[in-house]
Structure formats: structure tokens, C-alpha cells
């Protein structure tokens, strides 16, 4: 058995993308024991993930801050006696664990993050065929999601659309009224039921979209990321900005219609060919500004590029996923 440590990420979306390495590693190293090192925000999503044996927290804003914190982390990890470290975050700390080290190759950052993660394995003759980000929900989690819908009065016959208008950066956000218009159109034309998602700090935005809607909606207010993933998994399609739940949707197999403007969809779009990327077509010369190009350097507080996306564009992109 090979004891493997994957240096994953702090942000939820990046951590979800890193799950693409699990299947190839297990196929190469039979009966391997895989530990994921993630940030505190991603911990709850990974702690009970069946494909991961152990999840540890790297808190670079808490107990692992500064050199003392990193030395403490290194000492803790060295005690685990890992055979292999897969360093996806290009961390110097990962090189000090006392194990074989597989790292990232620096270069063209315009390629998808998953492509670069898998190349770190491929360079060591690991077969990465069909590898992709994947979250495996338990039967209990799926049952709880179905029960939530039943208690909300929804039947399995209705089309179910998940909408998440939030994001961890104001420059990623499409306007709340636009999301409300899309939801109204889907409810009216397709008799769709709308699940309206929100993160812990997005309740006000969720309420704003709900108040602008004329059609019934189901507000999802759970802070439990596994519950969130299960509810997204039963949606026929998920619509949202570039944020963690977008990657969760792709990882549980739900088709994604993703809206991009200020961020680089080539690097961080939903992974796979069953999803759609929507852009306005505007080019202000500054987009995408993230990552790496003075994110939000305009100081405008919002992004004109994503604001230029029309509701008609989004509704048209949804059609392939909703046709009967």
C-alpha cells in the first residue's frame, strides 16, 4: 500500500477540481491510502468523501500562519510517513515532508487547472484517461436531498433548475434581476421548479433574487456543503457564476451553464464537454482580469463584461438541457 498525500487547496472550487487525481492514483497504486490536505472552508466537503481516506486541514490564516505555523505543519505531516506527495498548489512546504515529490510544471496558465493537475501524474507514467473531478454522494445524502424536495412540495416529474446568483468576488456577479428574469421565464415556459442556492454570506442576495421573482421558488439555506452537493446533483441543470458550487455541480454530474466575464474560463471553467460557458462578447482590454491581471484594478465595483450577458443568451444555452 502506498501512502499518498495530495496538497490540495483552500478555496472550495479549486479543491473540487483537484479530485481529478484520485481515480488515476488509485488505479496506479492498488489499495493506496489517500490523504487530502485542504483549507478550512473545503474541509466539510471532503471529510466524508468516500473516495478519500483522510482529510487534513491546512489553515494558512490560523495555526499554520508564518514560518512557525508551517514548521508545525511539516512536523505533523512528517509523522504520517507518506510515501508520495502530489503537490498541486506548488507549495514549498510539500517538498519538506520527506516523501517522493510530484510537483506542478510552471508554464502556460491559460490551460485548465485540471489539465495541469493531471499532467503532474502523467509525467510519472500514470494513466489519466477519462479522469475528471468527481464527488461521490452517499445513499443517505441522496435520500435526504429527495426528502427535501418532497417536503418542499416538488414532484420528480417537474424540471428542476438550480440557480446560484452568488460568488466570492463582486466582479464575478451577474445582476440579481437578470437571474430573476431567467428563473421566471423557465418557470413560465417549462413549468420548471427553481432551487435558489446561496452561500452563508449570500442570504441577502438570495432574498433579493427571490423578491424579484414572480414564480414560486425553493430557497436552499444549508451551510452543509455535502447537502448542497446532493441537492445540486438532483437538478436537471445548474446556472451560476464562476464559484465553488459551479465546480461542485460539474463534479456530481449536473450540466452547468456558467457565466464568465472577469475570470478566465479557459483555466477555471466547469470541466468537461457537457457544460456551457456564456460570455457577453465584450472586450474592454482588461478581461479577464483574474487571475494575474490586477483583479478588480478598475475599481468599478462590478464588471461590465459579465453585465453584458443577456437573459436571452442564458435561456438559449439552457435549451439543450431542458428539451424533452
C-alpha positions as CSV (number, residue, x, y, z in Angstrom):
1,X,0.0,0.0,0.0
2,X,1.3,3.5,-0.9
3,X,0.5,6.3,1.5
4,X,-0.2,9.4,-0.7
5,X,-0.7,13.0,0.4
6,X,-2.4,15.4,-2.1
7,X,-1.6,19.0,-1.4
8,X,-5.0,20.5,-2.4
9,X,-6.4,24.0,-2.0
10,X,-8.1,26.4,0.4
11,X,-10.9,27.6,-2.0
12,X,-13.8,25.1,-2.5
13,X,-13.8,25.2,-6.3
14,X,-10.0,24.6,-6.6
15,X,-10.2,21.8,-4.1
16,X,-13.1,20.2,-6.0
17,X,-11.1,20.4,-9.3
18,X,-8.2,18.6,-7.5
19,X,-10.3,15.5,-7.0
20,X,-9.5,14.6,-10.7
21,X,-6.3,13.0,-9.5
22,X,-7.9,10.4,-7.2
23,X,-9.0,7.8,-9.8
24,X,-5.7,7.8,-11.6
25,X,-3.7,7.4,-8.4
26,X,-5.9,4.6,-7.1
27,X,-5.7,2.8,-10.5
28,X,-1.9,3.1,-10.5
29,X,-1.3,2.3,-6.8
30,X,-3.7,-0.5,-5.8
31,X,-5.0,-0.2,-2.3
32,X,-3.4,3.2,-1.9
33,X,-4.2,5.3,1.2
34,X,-5.0,8.8,0.0
35,X,-5.0,11.9,2.3
36,X,-6.1,15.3,1.1
37,X,-4.8,18.5,2.6
38,X,-7.3,21.3,2.2
39,X,-8.3,24.7,3.6
40,X,-10.9,25.0,6.4
41,X,-13.6,26.0,4.0
42,X,-13.3,22.9,1.9
43,X,-12.8,20.5,4.8
44,X,-16.5,19.7,5.4
45,X,-17.0,18.8,1.7
46,X,-14.1,16.3,1.8
47,X,-14.2,14.9,5.4
48,X,-16.8,12.3,4.5
49,X,-16.0,11.9,0.8
50,X,-15.9,8.1,0.2
51,X,-13.0,8.3,-2.3
52,X,-10.7,10.0,0.2
53,X,-9.3,8.1,3.2
54,X,-8.3,11.0,5.4
55,X,-8.8,14.8,5.2
56,X,-6.5,17.2,7.0
57,X,-6.7,21.0,7.3
58,X,-4.1,23.5,6.2
59,X,-5.1,26.7,7.8
60,X,-2.7,29.4,6.5
61,X,-4.6,32.1,8.2
62,X,-4.7,30.4,11.6
63,X,-2.5,27.8,13.2
64,X,-0.3,27.4,10.1
65,X,0.4,31.1,9.6
66,X,4.0,32.2,9.1
67,X,7.2,30.1,9.5
68,X,6.3,28.7,12.9
69,X,2.9,27.6,11.6
70,X,4.5,25.9,8.5
71,X,7.1,24.2,10.6
72,X,4.4,22.8,12.8
73,X,2.5,21.6,9.7
74,X,5.7,20.0,8.3
75,X,6.4,18.2,11.6
76,X,2.8,16.9,11.8
77,X,2.8,15.6,8.2
78,X,6.3,14.0,8.5
79,X,4.9,11.9,11.4
80,X,2.5,10.3,8.9
81,X,5.4,8.8,6.9
82,X,3.9,9.4,3.5
83,X,5.4,7.6,0.5
84,X,4.3,10.2,-2.1
85,X,3.3,13.8,-2.0
86,X,1.3,15.2,-5.0
87,X,1.9,18.9,-4.8
88,X,-0.9,20.6,-6.7
89,X,-0.5,24.0,-5.2
90,X,3.2,24.3,-5.9
91,X,3.9,24.6,-2.2
92,X,7.5,24.7,-0.8
93,X,6.1,23.1,2.3
94,X,5.2,20.0,0.3
95,X,8.9,19.5,-0.6
96,X,9.8,19.2,3.1
97,X,7.6,16.2,4.1
98,X,10.3,13.6,3.5
99,X,8.5,11.7,0.7
100,X,8.7,11.3,-3.1
101,X,7.5,14.6,-4.6
102,X,5.4,15.0,-7.7
103,X,5.0,18.7,-8.5
104,X,3.5,21.1,-11.0
105,X,5.3,22.3,-14.1
106,X,5.2,26.1,-14.5
107,X,4.2,27.4,-17.8
108,X,1.1,28.3,-19.7
109,X,-1.5,29.3,-17.1
110,X,-4.2,29.7,-19.8
111,X,-4.8,25.9,-19.7
112,X,-7.5,24.4,-17.5
113,X,-6.3,23.8,-13.9
114,X,-7.4,20.1,-14.2
115,X,-5.2,19.6,-17.2
116,X,-2.2,20.9,-15.3
117,X,-3.0,18.7,-12.3
118,X,-3.3,15.6,-14.4
119,X,-0.1,16.4,-16.2
120,X,1.7,16.2,-12.8
121,X,0.7,12.5,-12.8
122,X,1.1,11.8,-16.5
123,X,4.8,12.8,-16.2
124,X,5.2,9.8,-14.0
125,X,3.5,7.4,-16.4
126,X,0.1,7.4,-14.6
127,X,-2.8,6.8,-17.0
128,X,-5.1,9.8,-16.8
129,X,-7.7,8.5,-19.4
130,X,-11.2,9.8,-18.6
131,X,-10.0,11.4,-15.3
132,X,-12.2,14.3,-14.1
133,X,-13.3,16.0,-10.9
134,X,-15.7,13.7,-9.1
135,X,-17.6,13.8,-5.8
136,X,-19.4,10.6,-4.7
137,X,-22.5,11.2,-2.7
138,X,-23.7,8.5,-0.3
139,X,-27.1,6.9,-0.5
140,X,-28.1,8.7,2.8
141,X,-27.1,12.1,1.3
142,X,-29.2,11.4,-1.9
143,X,-32.2,10.3,0.2
144,X,-32.0,13.5,2.3
145,X,-32.0,15.6,-0.9
146,X,-35.1,13.8,-2.3
147,X,-36.8,14.2,1.1
148,X,-36.0,17.9,1.0
149,X,-37.8,18.2,-2.4
150,X,-40.8,16.2,-1.2
151,X,-41.2,18.4,1.9
152,X,-41.0,21.4,-0.4
153,X,-43.9,20.1,-2.4
154,X,-42.0,19.2,-5.5
155,X,-42.6,16.1,-7.6
156,X,-40.0,14.2,-9.6
157,X,-41.8,14.9,-12.9
158,X,-41.1,18.6,-12.9
159,X,-38.0,20.0,-14.5
160,X,-35.6,21.1,-11.7
161,X,-33.3,24.1,-12.2
162,X,-30.7,25.1,-9.8
163,X,-29.7,28.8,-9.7
164,X,-26.8,30.3,-7.7
165,X,-26.5,34.0,-8.2
166,X,-23.6,34.4,-5.7
167,X,-19.8,34.3,-5.8
168,X,-16.9,35.2,-3.6
169,X,-16.0,38.3,-5.6
170,X,-18.3,41.1,-6.7
171,X,-16.6,41.3,-10.2
172,X,-17.9,37.7,-10.9
173,X,-21.6,38.5,-10.3
174,X,-24.3,38.8,-12.9
175,X,-27.1,41.1,-11.8
176,X,-29.8,39.8,-9.5
177,X,-32.6,41.0,-11.7
178,X,-31.2,39.0,-14.6
179,X,-31.3,35.8,-12.6
180,X,-34.8,36.5,-11.5
181,X,-35.9,37.1,-15.2
182,X,-34.3,33.8,-16.2
183,X,-36.0,32.0,-13.4
184,X,-39.4,33.5,-14.2
185,X,-39.0,32.5,-17.9
186,X,-38.1,29.0,-17.1
187,X,-41.0,28.6,-14.6
188,X,-43.5,30.0,-17.1
189,X,-42.4,28.3,-20.3
190,X,-41.2,25.0,-19.0
191,X,-43.1,24.7,-15.7
192,X,-39.7,24.4,-14.0
193,X,-39.2,24.3,-10.3
194,X,-36.4,26.7,-9.2
195,X,-33.9,25.8,-6.4
196,X,-32.3,29.1,-5.4
197,X,-28.9,28.5,-3.8
198,X,-26.8,30.8,-1.6
199,X,-23.6,30.6,0.5
200,X,-23.5,31.6,4.2
201,X,-22.7,35.2,3.3
202,X,-25.2,35.4,0.4
203,X,-28.5,35.3,2.1
204,X,-29.3,38.9,1.3
205,X,-28.5,38.4,-2.4
206,X,-30.7,35.2,-2.4
207,X,-33.6,37.1,-0.9
208,X,-33.1,39.9,-3.4
209,X,-33.4,37.5,-6.3
210,X,-36.4,35.7,-4.7
211,X,-38.2,39.0,-4.2
212,X,-37.7,39.9,-7.8
213,X,-39.2,36.6,-9.0
214,X,-42.9,36.3,-9.8
215,X,-42.8,32.5,-9.8
216,X,-42.6,30.1,-6.8
217,X,-39.0,29.2,-5.7
218,X,-37.4,27.0,-3.2
219,X,-34.7,28.7,-1.0
220,X,-31.8,26.5,-0.1
221,X,-30.2,27.9,3.0
222,X,-28.0,25.0,4.1
223,X,-24.4,25.7,5.1
224,X,-23.5,22.0,4.8
225,X,-21.5,21.5,1.6
226,X,-22.4,17.8,1.3
227,X,-26.1,18.7,1.5
228,X,-25.6,21.4,-1.1
229,X,-23.8,18.9,-3.4
230,X,-26.7,16.4,-3.1
231,X,-29.3,19.0,-3.9
232,X,-27.4,20.2,-6.9
233,X,-27.0,16.6,-8.1
234,X,-30.7,16.2,-8.5
235,X,-31.1,19.3,-10.6
236,X,-31.5,18.9,-14.4
237,X,-29.3,21.9,-15.0
238,X,-27.3,24.4,-12.8
239,X,-26.9,28.1,-13.6
240,X,-24.4,30.3,-11.9
241,X,-21.3,32.4,-11.8
242,X,-17.7,31.3,-11.5
243,X,-17.7,30.0,-7.9
244,X,-17.3,26.8,-5.8
245,X,-20.8,25.4,-6.3
246,X,-20.3,25.6,-10.0
247,X,-17.5,23.1,-9.7
248,X,-19.5,21.0,-7.3
249,X,-22.2,20.8,-9.9
250,X,-19.9,19.5,-12.5
251,X,-18.3,17.1,-10.1
252,X,-21.7,15.5,-9.2
253,X,-22.7,15.2,-12.9
254,X,-25.1,18.1,-13.2
255,X,-24.9,20.0,-16.5
256,X,-23.7,23.6,-15.9
257,X,-24.5,26.9,-17.6
258,X,-21.7,29.1,-16.3
259,X,-21.4,32.9,-16.7
260,X,-17.9,34.3,-17.1
261,X,-16.6,37.9,-17.5
262,X,-13.8,38.9,-15.2
263,X,-12.3,35.4,-14.7
264,X,-10.6,33.1,-17.1
265,X,-12.9,30.3,-18.3
266,X,-10.0,28.5,-20.1
267,X,-8.4,28.0,-16.7
268,X,-11.3,27.7,-14.3
269,X,-14.5,26.9,-16.2
270,X,-16.6,23.8,-15.4
271,X,-14.5,20.8,-16.5
272,X,-15.9,18.6,-19.3
273,X,-17.8,18.8,-22.5
274,X,-21.3,18.6,-21.1
275,X,-21.3,22.2,-19.9
276,X,-21.8,25.6,-21.5
277,X,-19.8,28.8,-20.9
278,X,-21.7,32.1,-21.5
279,X,-19.8,35.3,-22.2
280,X,-21.1,38.7,-23.5
281,X,-18.5,39.1,-26.2
282,X,-17.4,42.5,-24.9
283,X,-13.7,43.1,-24.9
284,X,-12.6,46.0,-22.8
285,X,-8.9,45.1,-23.0
286,X,-8.8,44.2,-19.3
287,X,-10.8,41.0,-19.3
288,X,-10.2,38.5,-17.9
289,X,-8.5,40.4,-15.1
290,X,-8.3,37.4,-12.8
291,X,-6.1,35.6,-12.3
292,X,-3.0,37.6,-12.7
293,X,-4.0,40.9,-14.2
294,X,-4.7,43.3,-11.3
295,X,-8.0,41.7,-10.4
296,X,-10.6,44.4,-9.9
297,X,-8.0,47.0,-10.8
298,X,-10.6,49.2,-12.5
299,X,-12.2,49.9,-9.1
300,X,-15.6,50.0,-10.7
301,X,-17.1,47.5,-8.1
302,X,-18.7,45.4,-10.9
303,X,-17.7,44.0,-14.3
304,X,-19.2,45.4,-17.5
305,X,-18.2,42.3,-19.4
306,X,-20.4,40.0,-17.4
307,X,-23.1,42.6,-17.1
308,X,-23.3,42.5,-20.9
309,X,-24.6,38.9,-20.9
310,X,-28.3,38.9,-21.9
311,X,-31.0,36.8,-20.4
312,X,-31.7,35.5,-23.9
313,X,-28.2,34.2,-24.2
314,X,-28.7,32.2,-21.0
315,X,-32.1,30.9,-21.9
316,X,-30.8,29.7,-25.3
317,X,-27.9,28.0,-23.6
318,X,-30.2,26.1,-21.3
319,X,-32.4,24.7,-24.2
320,X,-30.3,21.6,-24.9
321,X,-30.6,20.5,-21.3
322,X,-34.3,21.1,-20.9
323,X,-35.7,19.7,-24.2
324,X,-38.0,16.8,-23.8
